[in-house]
Amino acid sequence: MSPQGHPAASAQATASTRLEMKDAILDAAIKVFAAVGYEGASFSQITDRCGAKRSLILYHYSSKEELWECAIDKVKSLFMSRLDEQLARESPGSDPEKLHHLLCAFMRTSREVPEYGHFILREGLSSSPRSEWISEQLTPLSVSPGYFDNPTYYETALTGMMRQVIAGAVLYVTNMGPLMELDKAVDDGTNPLSEENTQEVARIIVETVALLFGKSEFNG
């Protein structure tokens, strides 16, 4: 009996095919959820992308909710892996340099994994169990206080409303390229998502944090 005809080999091939289809369904779902959000997504849209019918999708994922959560998990895992790679490329010294490096790394990773920002923007428009899940799973610019040498710098830059403002600015810059291209304020012939503009956005944020940090140091 040939290896292909052996029952064990046949079962293994079948399992591999099933796994490939499950992955294909998930990848298709990620694209759909990122494009139209949970409420706007349908099984037919996922079918159009991967070819799997609704019954096969529900064979691998028990519900639309489970499929959405698995999509979030995969996007988060990929994003964090790429972000870690970006952060490991340099070893900045001062706290402002560390913040600049973190911001640039985050923006570059957002360009590589755009679904990360799309999920946040789509589901963050209204309050729902999914927005709570997003808040827990996809937290922009989340680092431990130990990332910076001065705890006060961390509190100034990445806590409270300032963190929300920075995260909002970064998400806008990395996800609103088409809109920014129409904005006369950046109509200088450069790609709004270029490395040059990435560095510039990070510099502006770091300088803003420096002003706030100076005030907190003075008041302290």
KAGI-V944681 format. One record per pair of residues at least 4 apart in sequence whose C-alpha atoms are under 6 Angstrom apart, sorted by the first residue. I is the first residue (numbers start at 1). J is the second residue. Records with the same first field share a line. If there is no record, write none. Layout:
I=J, J
//
This chain:
4=9
25=50
28=46, 49, 50
29=33, 46
30=34, 71
33=37, 38, 41
34=115, 118, 119
36=40, 41
37=122
43=54
47=51, 52, 53
52=56
57=61
58=62
61=67
72=76
75=79
79=83
83=109
86=105
92=97, 98
95=148
100=202
101=105
103=202
109=113
110=114
115=119
118=122
120=124
123=131
124=131
127=131
133=137
134=138
135=139
140=167
145=154
154=158
155=159
156=213
157=209
158=163
159=163
163=167
164=168
171=175
172=176
177=192
209=213
216=220
//
